[in-house]
């Protein structure tokens, strides 16, 4: 299936917020399940294994963002391409900061409070 130029450019523009939203839902949903089951709260190197999973999801989301930043807009107009590229890069960096902020909590805050 081939996407139209408009659809491709909008998905490129929104790639950062989409990756961040999927990451956000995944880590909070995952931690909700882990915290509801005390049996699942094992430790490794002073951090719960669930924290390592959240860290891994943060790395995976960051790699997905980096991959999305390599894609170029398909618009025919050079001004549109420049605007879409700049906006998608700005939103990608903002999403990266949000993902880093969420992942940093793994090392600063206990995952499941008693």
C-alpha positions as CSV (number, residue, x, y, z in Angstrom):
1,X,0.0,0.0,0.0
2,X,1.4,3.4,-1.0
3,X,0.7,6.4,1.2
4,X,-0.2,9.8,-0.2
5,X,2.4,12.6,0.1
6,X,0.2,14.3,2.6
7,X,-0.3,11.2,4.8
8,X,3.4,10.4,4.7
9,X,4.4,14.0,5.7
10,X,1.8,14.1,8.5
11,X,3.1,10.8,9.9
12,X,6.6,12.1,9.7
13,X,5.7,15.3,11.4
14,X,3.9,13.4,14.2
15,X,6.4,10.6,14.6
16,X,8.0,12.0,17.7
17,X,4.7,12.5,19.6
18,X,3.4,9.1,18.4
19,X,6.6,7.3,19.6
20,X,6.4,9.2,22.9
21,X,2.7,8.3,23.4
22,X,3.3,4.6,22.7
23,X,6.2,4.6,25.1
24,X,4.2,6.4,27.8
25,X,1.3,4.0,27.6
26,X,3.6,0.9,27.4
27,X,5.7,1.8,30.5
28,X,2.8,2.9,32.7
29,X,0.7,-0.1,31.7
30,X,3.6,-2.4,32.3
31,X,4.4,-0.9,35.7
32,X,0.8,-1.0,36.7
33,X,0.7,-4.8,36.1
34,X,4.0,-5.4,37.8
35,X,3.1,-3.3,40.9
36,X,-0.2,-5.2,41.2
37,X,1.7,-8.5,41.5
38,X,4.2,-8.4,44.3
39,X,5.7,-11.7,43.1
40,X,7.0,-9.9,40.0
41,X,9.2,-7.4,41.9
42,X,12.6,-9.0,41.8
43,X,15.8,-6.9,42.0
44,X,18.9,-6.9,39.9
45,X,21.8,-4.5,40.6
46,X,19.7,-2.6,43.0
47,X,16.9,-1.9,40.5
48,X,13.9,-4.0,40.0
49,X,13.8,-6.0,36.8
50,X,10.7,-4.0,35.8
51,X,12.9,-0.9,35.9
52,X,15.3,-2.5,33.5
53,X,12.4,-3.3,31.2
54,X,11.4,0.3,31.3
55,X,15.0,1.4,30.6
56,X,15.0,-1.0,27.6
57,X,11.7,0.4,26.3
58,X,13.2,3.9,26.6
59,X,16.3,2.9,24.6
60,X,14.0,1.2,22.0
61,X,11.8,4.4,21.8
62,X,14.9,6.6,21.4
63,X,16.1,4.3,18.5
64,X,12.7,4.6,16.8
65,X,12.9,8.4,17.1
66,X,16.4,8.4,15.6
67,X,15.1,6.2,12.7
68,X,12.2,8.6,12.1
69,X,14.6,11.6,12.0
70,X,16.4,10.0,9.0
71,X,13.2,10.1,6.9
72,X,12.8,13.2,4.6
73,X,9.5,14.8,3.8
74,X,8.0,14.0,0.3
75,X,6.3,17.4,-0.4
76,X,7.0,18.9,-3.8
77,X,7.5,22.4,-2.5
78,X,11.0,23.1,-1.0
79,X,9.5,25.5,1.6
80,X,7.1,22.9,2.8
81,X,9.9,20.3,3.0
82,X,12.1,22.7,5.0
83,X,9.2,23.5,7.4
84,X,8.1,19.9,7.8
85,X,11.7,18.8,8.4
86,X,12.4,21.5,11.0
87,X,9.1,20.8,12.8
88,X,9.6,17.1,12.8
89,X,13.1,17.4,14.2
90,X,11.9,19.8,16.9
91,X,9.0,17.5,17.9
92,X,11.4,14.5,17.8
93,X,13.8,16.2,20.2
94,X,10.9,17.2,22.5
95,X,9.7,13.6,22.5
96,X,13.3,12.4,23.2
97,X,13.4,14.7,26.2
98,X,10.1,13.4,27.5
99,X,11.2,9.7,27.0
100,X,14.5,10.5,28.8
101,X,12.6,12.1,31.7
102,X,10.3,9.2,32.1
103,X,13.2,6.7,31.9
104,X,15.3,8.7,34.4
105,X,12.6,8.0,37.1
106,X,13.7,4.3,37.0
107,X,17.0,5.3,38.7
108,X,15.6,7.9,41.1
109,X,12.3,6.6,42.3
110,X,11.3,3.1,43.5
111,X,9.0,1.5,40.9
112,X,6.4,0.2,43.3
113,X,5.9,1.8,46.7
114,X,4.8,-0.5,49.5
